[in-house]
Amino acid sequence: MSTTSTFTTESEIQNFGGKLVKLSHQSEKTKTKMDVNLYLPEQYYKKDPSSVKLPVLLYLSGLTCTPNNASEKAFWQPYCNEYGFAMILPDTSPRGANIEGEDESYDFGSGAGFYVDATEPKWSKNYNMYSYILDELLPNLSKDFTKLDFNNISITGHSMGGYGALMMYFKNPSKFKSVSAFSPISNPSNCKWGEKCFGGYLGTQDKSKWLTYDPTELIKTYNGPKVPILIHTGKADPFYYRDLQLLPENFLKASEESILKGLVDSRLVDGYDHSYFFISSFTKDHAAHHAKYLGLSSKL
Amino acid sequence: MSTTSTFTTESEIQNFGGKLVKLSHQSEKTKTKMDVNLYLPEQYYKKDPSSVKLPVLLYLSGLTCTPNNASEKAFWQPYCNEYGFAMILPDTSPRGANIEGEDESYDFGSGAGFYVDATEPKWSKNYNMYSYILDELLPNLSKDFTKLDFNNISITGHSMGGYGALMMYFKNPSKFKSVSAFSPISNPSNCKWGEKCFGGYLGTQDKSKWLTYDPTELIKTYNGPKVPILIHTGKADPFYYRDLQLLPENFLKASEESILKGLVDSRLVDGYDHSYFFISSFTKDHAAHHAKYLGLSSKL
């Protein structure tokens, strides 16, 4: 194990010409040890340190996931190498915060931080994934990995992480060059997953707090760059057609009344479910989407 | 769940334009229920049933694996679609045979059938992975999936499965169009994994039985088609450099005294380990290798 000023390198795994680097660090925002995976493409190791810096894609995972699931199953790595961008895969919540009930549900607590800063006293000491990622993780990675260009960064994610990607993009205009999402929870104020997490972390008294994190609300007042947004949702995903957890139609409708009218490419794809088999089938398209706005071209 | 004459379809998962089909069947050779995964590329669903039949690649997994590990992590699917071949992923042993001690080791018994037909009485009723795959699984799949061409089939695998692929290829000249392997156990008679499995399934009295399954022995008398063989082994794989379980040098040396002299392309690759991160980094090369001998060209 090696150590930077902030991170401990738990392992480095050669993969697709680059390396998957598994890091951990003690977080001030969550008061826990946090794991994060970083994929550095072959260009990272070949380029002269004084030359071009590599763009970054931030990937937010869904409910129950650690940084490892997408690292093993989403198959971003060949496309990181094709275009030459690094990938950051944070965890989905604090772990081992020792809060009563934190491990009881798959969709609340551990593995389900919902990318918000909790205001409910029981959770607010640790469950601050929004400021953890934006104000702690990214700045510290930027300090330690100086060959990466954190001013040239895009964001994507799956399910809870798809919601997180859209939400962080709209709340921080111009911070990210582009956003995309795989089966995002598009209107969390109006579905069970969102109600449970918003209610638990933000309280049920003042639901206006919920709306400050809801992509379908945020897009209405978004006033940043007019960059197209790519979204895939599987038509055979039971969280879509049966449980109405995803509601991409609500988001698309809201976009039509926003400055992004006509720029949301929301694709409902036949036969696909909610799994990594779905994600991996479309990472190629999402990589190409982000590469365009990160100023990258395919080496193939 | 649907049923063919032999197989029950446990699930069908849309993936990369094709489908991953998870099948199960009651095996006569193992006297257990066996799982098998089949990946059918998009060409399978688009082609006129009366037209061209699709070639097949048989993938044999390593110790501890079920058919699911490689289906989720090896990343063959985009290349199945690129060239238009189906993939078969059998299990690595009988499961639940109710033999005393079958679940005690990771490298013997469940998950470690070693692709032999056991002769030791304790194991010989169930542990017949060699004849299970060649005489039962493939013929039954051929009967039920008539759009696949089982006369145009190649074979590959990882670790124990890499050994299995080489062994089955040499024991059945002309049955497979080509063979390749990822970190194969190349000379099992001379390493601990092989000694444990050969000893347990075939006995320790007559070691000449072991040699009938050992690729480094079999290549010496192989007299089939002279087709190049592609092998990758990671130099940072502790099973290679530390434990001497793989011994690719022994196999390469034996090949120099065989009719395949000069045709074994055994690549030791810097930095790579034994994991699926290693396998997935080179499936593209192996797919291209097999496509050539299956008579396929890239659609890209």
Interface residues (C-beta under 8 A of the other chain):
Chain A: I13 Q14 N15 F16 G17 K19 L20 E72 K73 F75 Q77 P78 G234 A236 D270 G271 Y272 D273 S275 Y276 F277 F278 S280 S281 K284
Chain B: I13 Q14 N15 F16 G17 K19 L20 E72 K73 F75 Q77 P78 G234 A236 D270 G271 Y272 D273 S275 Y276 F277 F278 S280 S281 K284
